[in-house]
Amino acid sequence: MKITKEKVYHILRNPLNIIVWSITRLPYFRFLKVTEKGIERITFNMWFNQKVLGNNKNAYWPVHKSSRVVGEQNILVGIGTFPGFQRNIYIQGTGNLRFGDYTIIGQNSGILSGNHDLYDYRKLTARDTTIGSYCWIGMNSTVLGGVVLGDHTIVSAGSVVTKSFPDGYCIIGGVPAKIIKTLDPKECVKYQNDIKYHGYIKQDKFAEYRRKNLNI
């Protein structure tokens, strides 16, 4: 990261900034640099709220303090995907919940992998859900349990997705969601980060973390 004169002034004018800057130079915090040019940039404050203050502390990827993640052990996130990064998102790992690489989720959305039993709402029924790579879930949307969305699926804002669109490469929307437009796969950009992380965990260490901590 290039250090400008303005950046140096900002750091030096507050002793706390000096401490934070020094901490983030440690190898552990390399993920901050990796995401600094991305669409969802991890900040030290987000990490501090999550891992030190305890907001969604069990999630192994960055989650905003206003969002909620449950069943982290049943959730598999791909490279560069941070479910709950934006505000007021609900991510539910009742069943297995899979996210592909470089997928983004808008504010006030819910991604479910289960639901209440129709005849006894005290019981939760698991239903596996899969969201592909390079998907975009628009704000105020809900994806219900059991849904499969293929790569490059765009969910329009305010939609409720009740059925699967496994082929991907489409825009879906409405209540319930249906295909609005198909996308040309040749036009869809499949970018990749130079250094790859599953949330806070570098790719070459993720298999071991998954084996020890996840059920998926």
N, C-alpha and C positions, 0 to 999 in steps of 0.2 A: 504494500500500500504506500503510495507516494505521500510524503510528509511535507505539506506546504507551510509557508510562514503563518498563514491564518490558523492552521491546525496546531502549530507549536504554541501560538498565543493562547488559543482556547485551552490547551492542556495546562500551560503554566499559570494561568490566572486563577486557578482553583486547585488547591492541594489534592482534593478528592479526584480530580481529573488525572493528576499525575499517578495516583495509586491505581486507578482503573486502567490507564494506558499501560502501566508496567505489568499488571496482571494479564492483560490481553496479549502481551507479547509471548506468553508461555506457549509451548507447543500444543497443549491441550485445547487452546482457544483458536486453533487454526481455522475452524469452521466459520469464524467471524469473517475472515478474509475471503474464504471461498465463496460466501454468499453476498459479498458487499456490492456486486454488480447485478445480482439476480433480482427477479420480480418480487421475491419475498426475502428480505435481508434480515438475518439474525442479528440482534443487538445484545450487548452485554446486559442491559437492563432486563430484557426478556429472559435471558439465561438466569440472572440473579433472582427474579421473581419466581421462576419455576424451580430451580434447583436449590436455592438457599432459603427462600421464603416458603416454598412448598406448594405453590399453585400448580397442580397437575405434575407433581414431582416424579411420578412413576413412568410418565411418557418419555421415551428415549429420543424424541424429536421436539423441536420448539413449539410451544403452545402458548397462546395469549392467556393472560390471567383471567380474562372474562369468559373464556371458553371452557368446556368441560369434556374430559376424556374418561371413559369408564371401560374396564376390561382390556387394559393395555396389553396384557399377556396374549390376547387373541388378535392383535392388530399387527399387520405387517406393512411397513411403509417402504416405498421404493426410494431411489436416489433423488434428492432434491425435492421431495414431497413432504409437506408439513401440515397434516390435517389438524385444524384448529388454530392455525397461525393467525388468522384474522379474528375479529371480535365476535363473541357470542355464537360460537359454533359448538354443536353437540356431536361428539363422535362416540358411537356405542359399539363396544366389542362383546356383545352377548354371544354371538356366533363368531366364526372366523371372518375377519374383515381385512381385505387386501387392497392396497393402493399401489399402482404402478409408479413409474418414474416421472418426475417433473409435472405432477398434477397439482392444480390449485383449486381452492374452495373459498367461495365468497362468504361474506359476513352473514350471520344469522341463519346459517344453514344447518341441516342435520343429516348425518350419514348413519344408517342403522344396520345392524346385522341380527335383528330379532325384534320381537314385539310381544305385547301382552296376549295371553291366551283369550280367545273370543268368549269362552264360557267361564273363565275364572281369571280375571285380570291381575290376580296376585301372582300368577305364574308367568314366567317369560319363556318364550319359545325361540330357540336359536335358529337363524336362517342365514347361511353364509352369503356374503356380499363381496363383489369384486369391482373395483374401479380401475380401469386400465391406465396406461401411460399417456401423458400429454393431454389429459382431460381437463376441462374447465367447468366447475360447478358454480353457476351463477348465484348471487346472493339471494337469501330468503328461499332457498330450494330445500327439498327433502328427498332423500333417496331411501326407499324402504328396504327392509331385509329381504334377501333372496335375489336382489337385482344384480345383473352383470352388465357393465358398460364397457364396450371395447375401446381400444386406443382412439385418441382424438375425438372423443365425444364431448360436445359442448351442451350443457344444460342451461337453458334460458332462465333468467331470474324469476323467482316466484313459482317454479315448477314443482310438481310432486311426481316423482318417478316411481311407478308401481310395477313396471315390467322391464324385462331385460332388452338391451340393444347391443348384443354381443359383437356385432360386426363393426361397430364404431364408425368413425369418419362421418359424423353427422351432427346436426344441431337438433336437439329435441326440446320441447317446451309444452306447457299447458298443464291442466289438472283433469285427468292424468296426462302425463307427458306422451307426446307422439312425435314422429319425425317431421320437422319443419323443412329441413334442407339437408341434402347429402353433400359431403365434401370430397374433393378430388385428392386421393392419397398422395399423388405426385406433388401436390402443392403444399402439403403439410410438412412443416419443418421439424426435424428430430434432432434438436440441439443436445449437447452434453457438456457438463462441467468438466474442466480439466482435472480437478481433484474431486473424487466422488465420496459422498457421505450419505449414510442412512440416518437422517436426523443429525444427532451429535456424534455418531459413530462412523469412523472411517470404514470404507468398503472392505478392506482386507481384514478387519477385525469383527465385521458384522456376523459372519457365520458362527463364530464362537459365542458371541453375545446371544444370538438367536437360539442356539442349542441350550444354553444355560437358563435363559429367561423367558422364552416365548413358547406358547403351545401351538404355534402355527408354522 
